[in-house]
Amino acid sequence: MESYIAVAKHSGRASWRLALLLLVIALFLIPTHMLAEEPHQRIKNIIVVYQENWSFDSLYGLFPGANGLFGASTVSLTQRDRITGGRYSSQLGQTFDLPSGSLSLSTPPQPIDNNVSPAQIDTRFPADLNTLLPYNLVTKASLQPSDKTGDIVHRFWHEQLQINHGKMNQFVTWSDNPGLALTLPTCRRANSLSSTRWTTISSTLPSAGRS
């Protein structure tokens, strides 16, 4: 019995020695640059999955630590008129020229309810709402998360015009529902909308709309 115990103890010590030896060998096999790196430096790729027809900023624009709305440049935040090239902020109270549709809007443009026929100005939004800057639907209007707003165009060629060669400053002017172009996603909107906000591509192209 004593002999068996002695053998067991010897075997246990041998196993620990073998494990320690393997650990030392493994440490020597790890590239030295990896040992010096911080954990986050070892991350090579980050994949972000989000809903179709939603931009990164529209979903995570206010997320703590995200390169979102607070990282947007002055250029992209200054939405411009496609006809005059002027700043909409200098055209307050003037007629807003819709690229399509027959509603009469003024600057800043009011959101349109196109769930009804004919389409009409959505009176759930304050008449003095500044739609030329990103805004929260729930805090700025009498809406609940279960409510629907009007739809908004998201065609390819519209998006290219709105991107404006990376300046990201014509999303309002080329939208058929310009008052909703810069909204944050706090309501379930009708159909699928707003892949064409200025926030859409500013999150995926380094040179587009970032300061």
Order of alpha helices (4+ residues) and beta strands (2+ residues): alpha-alpha-alpha-alpha-beta-beta-beta-beta-beta-alpha-alpha-beta-alpha
